[in-house]
Amino acid sequence: MAWRFLRNALFALIIFLVIGLISRIDLPVTQPVEEYLAFVIITDLSLEPVAEQLNRVTQLVGKWDLSTLVQGLPRVEIRR
């Protein structure tokens, strides 16, 4: 578990270093990358549509009658 944390921390550090280098290079090629990163960082993420869809799925699955499905499955005998 500690190894996973260290690996993820190292990966995050590398990403931050790459982003920092891109912003310091100041080449015309890196301008769209900087704009995209700024857009991703400042975009407000709303999870309400996802929660609504999950609520709909929960309501749909709650109405299912799984007993008929289980009764239709073939029986399996285990012999030892």
C-alpha positions as CSV (number, residue, x, y, z in Angstrom):
1,M,0.0,0.0,0.0
2,A,2.9,2.4,0.8
3,W,4.4,1.5,-2.6
4,R,1.2,2.4,-4.4
5,F,1.1,5.8,-2.6
6,L,4.8,6.5,-3.5
7,R,4.2,5.5,-7.1
8,N,1.1,7.7,-7.4
9,A,2.9,10.6,-5.7
10,L,5.9,10.3,-8.1
11,F,3.5,10.2,-11.1
12,A,1.7,13.3,-9.9
13,L,5.1,15.1,-9.4
14,I,6.1,14.2,-12.9
15,I,2.8,15.5,-14.3
16,F,3.3,18.8,-12.4
17,L,6.8,19.1,-13.6
18,V,5.8,18.5,-17.2
19,I,3.0,21.1,-16.9
20,G,5.5,23.6,-15.4
21,L,7.9,23.0,-18.1
22,I,5.3,23.5,-20.8
23,S,4.3,26.9,-19.3
24,R,7.9,28.0,-19.0
25,I,9.0,27.0,-22.5
26,D,6.6,29.6,-24.0
27,L,6.6,28.3,-27.5
28,P,3.7,28.8,-30.0
29,V,3.2,25.1,-30.1
30,T,2.6,24.9,-26.3
31,Q,0.0,27.7,-26.3
32,P,-3.0,25.4,-27.1
33,V,-1.9,22.9,-24.4
34,E,-1.7,25.7,-21.8
35,E,-5.2,26.9,-22.8
36,Y,-6.6,23.4,-22.6
37,L,-5.0,22.8,-19.2
38,A,-6.4,26.1,-17.9
39,F,-9.8,25.2,-19.2
40,V,-9.7,21.8,-17.5
41,I,-8.5,23.2,-14.2
42,I,-11.1,26.0,-13.9
43,T,-14.1,24.1,-15.3
44,D,-16.7,23.5,-12.7
45,L,-17.7,19.9,-12.6
46,S,-21.3,19.1,-11.8
47,L,-22.2,15.6,-10.7
48,E,-25.9,16.2,-10.6
49,P,-26.6,14.7,-14.1
50,V,-24.7,11.5,-13.1
51,A,-26.6,11.3,-9.8
52,E,-29.9,11.7,-11.6
53,Q,-29.0,8.8,-14.0
54,L,-28.0,6.6,-11.1
55,N,-31.2,7.3,-9.4
56,R,-33.2,6.3,-12.5
57,V,-31.2,3.1,-12.8
58,T,-31.8,2.3,-9.1
59,Q,-35.5,2.8,-9.5
60,L,-35.5,0.6,-12.6
61,V,-33.5,-2.2,-11.0
62,G,-35.6,-2.0,-7.8
63,K,-38.7,-3.0,-9.8
64,W,-37.2,-6.1,-11.4
65,D,-38.4,-9.5,-10.2
66,L,-35.3,-11.7,-10.2
67,S,-37.1,-14.8,-8.8
68,T,-38.4,-15.8,-12.3
69,L,-34.9,-15.4,-13.7
70,V,-33.4,-17.6,-11.0
71,Q,-36.1,-20.2,-11.5
72,G,-35.3,-20.4,-15.2
73,L,-31.6,-21.2,-14.7
74,P,-30.5,-24.8,-15.1
75,R,-29.7,-26.7,-12.0
76,V,-26.0,-27.7,-11.4
77,E,-25.1,-30.7,-9.5
78,I,-21.7,-30.9,-7.8
79,R,-20.4,-34.4,-7.1
80,R,-17.4,-35.2,-5.1
